[in-house]
Amino acid sequence: MRRITLGILSASAVMCTLAAVPPAALAETAAPGASQARLDQRPLSFSSFTVSYDPYANVTINGGLRSDSAIYDALPLTIEYSFDGKTGWTVKKTVTADTGANAFNTTFNYNQSGYWRARFAGNATYQAATSPVRKAWRWRTEIHSFKVSPKKVRKNRYVTASGRLIHWTTISKHSGYAGRRVRIIFRFKGKKTWYHLKWTKTNSKGYFKQKVHAYGSGYYAAVFEGGKGTFATGSDNTPYVKTYGIGGGSVAAQTVPGPVVNWTPSPSSSAVSATAPQLSARRD
């Protein structure tokens, strides 16, 4: 799902720590149907393989191939995922290594943390090969109990936006996400454009509260751009506030909020299992 194009630094430059997984810890399993090495086949291996997530669940994979002599063929590779790095390997993307640098790269959206590898199945010329396994991990975050009050106010007065930001810290535990910046955004009734209103920061238990201008009747939301090792998120609800009083004129002629924010509300996060905190609840 698409959410904010803001950047889970701001926090968007933060990438997951990549860790090569020791073979002893994560046993490689031969893929079904992989060809057996023959004497007339040339050996093939991976010269590099890296994986990283951005805060919006975009996974970027880069790698390279090498052999005992120049590789002139464009070789097809499968990008495979496993939750634990040991079992359940499934193909998530097929890429082709170019014939120049014998390199490959791809970026696609996949909202579950875990382990990745690349695999060449083998052909008449080259032996089958599997890359090292890489771990790429971010924890899920959510904004809970977001509200704005009062629900009716004179135009250009203030309303108070509040809620709580949480993040998972283990497979089964979550807590308030302290000291994180949350963006309060707004759109006018009948319009699609979201505007930045103000930044606020969570307290030691993850709660935040911020007074913002009521520029007109419309909807409010809260957005977290992500942190080191955590996904971005946004409030599932968009509370509506009605304004009254003399104003008139078109929206363009009125006093308007800050810069535009490209954001789309997500479906309710209740659809995401609470026992799977490694998931990105949504793309904000």
N, C-alpha and C positions, 0 to 999 in steps of 0.2 A: 504494500500500500504506500501511496505517496503521501508525505507529510510536509515538513518544512524544508525549504532549501535555504537553510541559514548557515548551516555549518556547524553534532552530538557532538578557532576556540576563539577568538571564540574557541570552542572546544572541538571544532570540526577537524582540526589538523591532527588530533590525537589518533594514533593508530594502535591496534592491539599489539602486545608483546608477542613475538613469534618465538616458538620454542621447537627445536628439533626434538623428536621423540626417540629415545634410545631404542634400538631394535629389541633389546631384551624386554622392555616394558610394553612395546606395541609390536606384536609379531605380525609380519607381513603374510598374507595368505595369497596363494596363487589364484588368479582370476579364472573362473570357469572358461574352458576353451582356449586358454593361452597356449601358444605354440611352444613346442619343445625346442631347445637350442639344437642346431645341427652344425656340423663341421663347416658347411658352406655358407653359414650365416655369420655376419660380422657382429661383434659385440657392440652394444649400445648402452649408454648410461646418461644420467642427468647431471649436468655440470652445475646447475643451480635450481632452486625451487623455493619461492617465498609466497606467503599468504598473509593478507591483512584485511581487516574490516574497517569501514568508516562508521560513524555513529548511526547511519541510516540503513545499516545492514547490507551495504554494497561490499561484496568481497572482491578483492583484486588479487589475481594470481599471475606470477611471472616465473619463467624458468628457461632453461636452455638444455640442449642435448650435445653429446659428444660421442665420437667413435674413434677407432684407430686410424681413420683416414677421413677425408672430407665427406660430408653428407650432402648429397645432391638431390635427395628426394624430399618432398613436402610430406612429412610424416603425420598421420592422424593420432591424436592423443585424447584420452578420456580424463576429465577432472572428476575425482571421486571423493565422497564425503562419508564420514562415520562419526557417530556421536561419541563413542569411546575410543576410537582409534584402533580397535581390535577386530570388531565384527560389524556386519551390516553395511559394508561398503556399497554405495550406490552412485551411479553416474549422474552428475549434475550438469555437465557441459562437455561438449566435444570441441576441441580446438586443433589447429594445424600448425606445426612448427615451420617457420619459413625456411627457405633454402639458402638464405644469405647468412645470417648470424646463427641459424639453427635455434632460434629463440621463439618463445610463445608468450602471449599475455592476454588476459581477458578480465573483464569486470562485469559482474552480474549481481542481482539482488537475491540474497538468501538469508532469512532472518533467524537462523539458528546457529549458535556457536558450536564448535566441535573440531574435528581433525580432517585434514585434507591430504590428498596425494594425487599425483599424475601417473598415468600408466600408458605404455605403448604395448599393444598386444602381440607385436611381432609380425614379420612378413617373410617373403622369400629371401630378402636381402639382409634384414637385421633381426637380431634376437629380441625377444620380449624384454622390457625393462620397466621398473617401477621406481618412482622418485622416493626420497625420504618423506616421512610423515611429518606434517606441520600442524601445530595447534594454533587456532585463532579464536579468541574468546572475548566476548563482552557480556556483561550482565544486564538484565532487563531493568528498566525503570518505569514508574507510573506516577501520574498526578492524581491524587485522590481528593474527593470532597471539594472540588473547585466550586466556588460560589461568588456572586457579586451582590452587594446590597448598598443602598435600598434598590428596589425594583422599579421605582418611579422617582424621578428627581428633576429639578429645574435644569434646563440645558446649560452647559458649561460649568455646572457645579461638580461635585466630586462623588464618586462611588468607591467602595472598598472591595478589592478582589482578594480572595484568600483561598488557601488549599494546603495540601501536603504532598511533598515529593518523597517517594520511597525508592529504594533499590535493593535488589537481591544481593546477598553477600556469600551465600552458599547455595547448594542445590535446593535446600529446604527452608532457608531463613531469609527474611528481608527486614529492613529497618528504615528509619527516616534518613534521608540523604542530607547531611548537614553542610552548610556553607556553600551551597550551589546557587548560581544565578538562574532565575526564572524570568522569562519575558512575558509581560501582559500585553495582549494584542486585542484589536477591536475592528469590527466592520459595521458600516451603516446598514440599517434595514433596507432590503431590496437591492443591495450591492454585493459584489463578490470579492472586492479588494479588502485584504486585512492590513491594518496599520499597527506599527509598533507604538505602544503607549509609554511603557516604563519597565526598567529592570527592578527586580527585587531579589533578596537573598534569603535562603532558608535558614532557620535557626538550628540549634543543636539536635532537635528532634525532627527536622525536615519540614516544619511548618513555615508558611510565608503569608504575609499580609501587606497590601500596598494600596494607597489611595491614588486614583487616576481620574482624569477629567471625563465627564460624560459629554462628549461632543455632539451627541444626538441619539435618537433611538437606534438601538442596534445590539450586537452580540459581542461577548467577550470570551477570551480563551487564554490559557496559560501554556507556555511552551518551554521545555528544557532542551538545550542543545547538546546534551551529553557531556560526559566527563571521561577521564582516563579509565578505560576498561568498561564503560557503560554506554548503552544505547541512548539515543535521543527519545523523547516522548512528548506528548501534548495532552491536554485535558480532553476527555471524551465528550464532555458536555460544553455547551456554549451558552451560558446564561444570557437572557435577554433583559435589557433595561429600557424603559420608556422614558423619554424626556418631554418636558412641556415648557411653555413660556415663549416669549417673542423671539423669533430668530428669522424665519422665512428664508427665501432664496434657495437656490440649488445647493447640493452638497459641495460642488466645486467652489461656490461662492462663500461657503461657510469656513470658519476656522477648522482646519483638519489636523489630525494627529501626525505623528512622526512618519518615518520612512515605511514604504510598503513591505510587507512580509508575505512571501509565497508559502501558503500553508493550507492544507486540506484536513478537516477534522477526520478522525479515525472512527471506525466502528467501536462499539464498546469492547473494552479489554476483557470483559467477562468471557469472551470466546477463547482467550488464551489460558491454558491450564496453569493454575497456581503452582503446580508441582514441576513446572518446566521454566524456571527463571532464566535459563540461558536464552530464551526466545526474546527477540525484540518485539515488544507488544504492538508496535506500530511504527510506521515511518512518518516522522513528523516533519 
